[in-house]
C-alpha cells in the first residue's frame, strides 16, 4: 500500500528523527523510504536540507518522495531573470524557489513527482539511482521506451525529456534528486520557463532547454501514485528493506528540530533572488508619449540582487535632469524588484513640483523600468 | 583562551601520572611534542595547502561558484570554504583546519582541479590542536572509528584532538554537551564535564585535595604555574557581551520613508483628536457583512470611514487640497482619492481608492480587497500608489488609541484611527451603557487649515459614523 497514515508510522519515524534514546528498528537498517504530506516547495526543500545536515546515512540511505503545487525551481547558481517569466509567475501566483543543488530550472506541479536519493558521499552514485527509476518504470509498463542518457536525463521515446537531475554534496552526506513528469501542465511549463527579459549578461549556470512529454500522454492509465509506488517498491527490493513508505510532516518541529528556520530561510528574498551571481542588463525600450516615440537606453549592473550601477539614457530635456539623477540615485542600492521600484518611484513625485505633465512622463518611464524586473 | 586550554591540558596529564599507575606512553609523547611546539612557536604559523579533495564519479574538474571566505579571514575546522559545481552537482567544501586564509587559488567561475591546492591556510601553532593530527602519532584506534563516531544515529561533531582527549579520559562523547558551532564538542566542554565528574573519573583519594606546588623542572610556562596543579574547576569567566554594532545602508522601502518624511517635516502640523461612538455602526456592519460575503467581498469598517470622510470633504474641500512649493497657490482637488496606509512585509505603503466621491460603500470595500491582496503579494502598480489626496491610517488594527500621524506630501491632512474599545459611557437618561469607542487623531497643515475647519470636518465625519442612517441623506 502506498499511503499508510496510521499513527504507528508517525511514531516509528519520530524515533528515527529525534535524538533517539531507543536504538533503531530492524526495518530501518539498510534504508528508509519517506514521503512528504506537504505540497509546499519551500517546506519540502527544507526537508532535504534537514536530512542532509542531521541524518546519519551510513548504511542507511534514504529515498524521499515529494510533490509540489505549482512552482518554478532554479538551481543554486542560476539567474531567475534569465530562466523564467517572473512577471507571468507573479500573475499566476506560481512560486519561485532556489534549491541548494546545482543544475537547471524546472517547473513543478502536482503532476510531477520528485525523488531524492540520500547517501553518504562515498556511496553517491547518480547513474545507479536513475537506472533504478527506469527499472521501476519498465516493471510497471514494459512497453515504455525509457532510458538514461549520459547527461543524467531520462528520455522517453529517445527524444522527450521526462526527468532532470541535480545533486548536492556536503561534508559527509550527499543527495541526488530528480523530477519525473507524469501529468504536468505542459502549457504552463513552457510559458513560465521562457524568459522575456532581454539584454542580460551573466555567468550564471544556464539551463539547457528540452522537449518534454508526460508519461500520461504515452499511457493514460498511469498516475503519480502508481509511479511513486513502483519506484518505492524497486528501491525497497534493491536495498532489501520493507516496502513501506513513512509519511512526514515538514512543519513538525518536534520530529525535525530546526526545520521551520530552514523553511523560512529558503523563502527569504536574500536567498531566492539575492543569491543570483552578478549580472548586467543592457537594453532599450520605446516610450510612446503624445504622438511621439522616444528611445530609452538602460544599463544596469546587479549584484546580490541589488542594483549596483544604473544608467538611463533619455532624450534630452524630456525630464528635468535633476529628476533623472534623483531616479538613478534612488535605484542604486535598491533591490532589482518591481515592488520596491514601484514604491520608490511613486514616492519621488511627492517631493517635487506638482506638474501633471511631468508626473505622467515620470510614471510612463517608471512603469517601463519596472517591466525590466 | 588558548593559554587556558594548554594549561588545563597539562594539568590533566599531571593528575593522571600521579594517581594512575599505568599511563599511556603516547600521551607522554604527545605532551612532549606539545612542549616542543610551544617553545619553538613564534608569531608566524605554518602555511598548509588545502587541496581540493575527490568529488567522486571520476570528476577531475569543477567550477568555483561562490567563495564563503576571503584572504585574511580566520576559519575553524568544518567551516564552509566555497561552493563548486560540476555537471549539475553542487558541492560544499569545508575546511579541515583551524587557521587564517592566506591565499585563494581561484577566482569565481574559474575551473579548479581535483588534487590541486584550493586555498592556503596559515595554521597558528600555538592555537588549537587540530593541526597536530599531521605531526603526532594517532593513538592506536582506527581512523574510521573516530571520524564517523555514531552516537545513536546522530553525528557528534568533535575534532580528532577532542576525541582523543575524551578517549584518554574514558568519556563518552554522547554524554558531553557540545557548546560549539552546530553543537560541536569543544575541549572546554570535555574539561567542564571532567570537572563535574571529578569524583567519578579520578580514583578517589584524600590527597586529591592537597596539591604540592609543581617542581621547576616541569616545562610549564611561568605565569600560570600556580593554577597548573589544582583540580580543574569550571572557571567563572566574566559575562562578556560579544554583540557588535552593525551598520548597513538604507535601501528600498526605508529609503522612500526617509524621503517622504523629510519632506513632510517642512509642513507645520497641528493635531486634533476626538472619540467616536461606533455602537450603531458595529451593529450595522454585522448585518451587512453576510450580504457582502455573498457577493464575494470582505467588509471591514474602513469602507464606512472612507465614505464618511469623502462626504465630509464635500463640505470642507480645503482638506482635499494641495499647497504649491512656493506656498502661493492652493489647488482644490476634484477627486477624492483616499489613501489607506498598509503594512506589508517590506514596509509601509499607501495605495489609494480613486474617486470615492462617486463610489458606493460596497465598491469601496471591493476595491480595498483588491488593493490588500495586491499589497500582500507585492504587486501594487504605479496607478494604485499615485494620485492620493487624503489619507486614513488604521493603526488601531495593530493597537493604540491616540497617534500623531505625519502628513504625506503633497496632501494637507491625515487621520489616524485607534482601536475600538468597549467602554462605559452615559446615555441621554444618565444611565451607564456599553459603548464601542474609537479614537481618531487628525493632523493637518496649519499653513492653510485652521483648527476650526478641522474640528467641524471631524464633527461631521463623527456624526455620520455615530448615526449611520444620516449618511443616507447625503449619499450621492
Interface residues (C-beta under 8 A of the other chain):
Chain A: X16 X19 X20 X21 X23 X24 X54 X55 X56 X58 X75 X76 X77 X90 X93 X100 X101 X102 X103 X104 X121 X122 X124 X125 X126 X152 X165 X166 X167 X168 X169 X170 X171 X172 X174 X176 X203 X205 X277 X306 X330 X333 X334 X335 X337 X338 X339 X340 X342 X343 X344 X345 X346 X347 X348 X349 X350 X351 X353 X354 X359 X363 X366 X367 X370
Chain B: X55 X56 X57 X65 X66 X78 X83 X85 X86 X87 X88 X89 X90 X91 X92 X94 X108 X109 X148 X150 X152 X153 X154 X155 X249 X251 X252 X253 X255 X256 X259 X260 X262 X263 X322 X324 X325 X331 X346 X347 X349 X377 X378 X379 X380 X381 X382 X383 X385 X386 X408 X409 X410
